[in-house]
Amino acid sequence: MANQATLVIMKPDAIKRGLMGAALSRLEPLKLQIIGVKVMAVSQQLAEEHYQHIRQKPFFRETVDHLRGAIHGVPHVLAFVFWGPDAIERVRQVTGATNPEKADPQTIRGALGRNLSTGLMENVIHASSDPAEAEREIRLWFTTDELLLDPFAGTARAVR
């Protein structure tokens, strides 16, 4: 089991509905190290770059607006970088399928997410899907100085 870094974002719907603690309590048993965390407003540019892989999808604009908090009136998110053995896969297992209705009820999205009658999917949390995506996303959301370790230096070492 190799150590990995993964990005986790508590989305505006989780913040508005008071679900951050419930979601984090499901990640805590993984015993991964948090090497970066911040509360931040999400710019249009950051949201669009984050979701670049769905730019051509019809739901791209709504997804960007959701991450920016425009839909929920919460203009910030809580972003984490978790570090540890097989972090990406382990976090994804706890997070569950993207669509809350298709997610195992024991996962974060299955238990806490919901699909609204308007078609909006409130899936509470984002988690990187694979090592390449995790690196791209972490570099997008965090500078090396904001992390306790540089997870991409070959071997993790203290930044300071």
Secondary structure as the mmCIF struct_conf table of DSSP 4:
data_model
#
loop_
_struct_conf.conf_type_id
_struct_conf.id
_struct_conf.beg_label_comp_id
_struct_conf.beg_label_asym_id
_struct_conf.beg_label_seq_id
_struct_conf.end_label_comp_id
_struct_conf.end_label_asym_id
_struct_conf.end_label_seq_id
STRN STRN1 ASN A 3 MET A 10
HELX_RH_AL_P HELX_RH_AL_P1 PRO A 12 LYS A 16
TURN_TY1_P TURN_TY1_P1 ARG A 17 GLY A 18
HELX_RH_AL_P HELX_RH_AL_P2 MET A 20 LEU A 27
HELX_RH_3T_P HELX_RH_3T_P1 GLU A 28 LEU A 30
STRN STRN2 GLN A 33 ALA A 41
HELX_RH_AL_P HELX_RH_AL_P3 GLN A 44 HIS A 50
TURN_TY1_P TURN_TY1_P2 TYR A 51 TYR A 51
HELX_RH_3T_P HELX_RH_3T_P2 GLN A 52 ILE A 54
TURN_TY1_P TURN_TY1_P3 ARG A 55 GLN A 56
BEND BEND1 LYS A 57 LYS A 57
TURN_TY1_P TURN_TY1_P4 PRO A 58 PHE A 59
HELX_RH_AL_P HELX_RH_AL_P4 PHE A 60 ARG A 68
TURN_TY1_P TURN_TY1_P5 GLY A 69 GLY A 73
STRN STRN3 HIS A 76 PRO A 85
TURN_TY1_P TURN_TY1_P6 ASP A 86 ASP A 86
HELX_RH_AL_P HELX_RH_AL_P5 ALA A 87 THR A 95
BEND BEND2 THR A 98 ASN A 99
TURN_TY1_P TURN_TY1_P7 PRO A 100 LYS A 102
BEND BEND3 ALA A 103 ALA A 103
TURN_TY1_P TURN_TY1_P8 PRO A 105 GLN A 106
BEND BEND4 THR A 107 THR A 107
HELX_RH_AL_P HELX_RH_AL_P6 ILE A 108 LEU A 112
STRN STRN4 ARG A 114 ASN A 115
TURN_TY1_P TURN_TY1_P9 SER A 117 THR A 118
BEND BEND5 GLY A 119 GLY A 119
STRN STRN5 MET A 121 GLU A 122
STRN STRN6 ILE A 125 ALA A 127
BEND BEND6 ASP A 130 ASP A 130
HELX_RH_AL_P HELX_RH_AL_P7 PRO A 131 TRP A 141
HELX_RH_3T_P HELX_RH_3T_P3 THR A 144 GLU A 146
BEND BEND7 LEU A 147 LEU A 148
STRN STRN7 LEU A 149 LEU A 149
TURN_TY1_P TURN_TY1_P10 PRO A 151 PHE A 152
BEND BEND8 ALA A 153 THR A 155
STRN STRN8 ALA A 158 ALA A 158
#
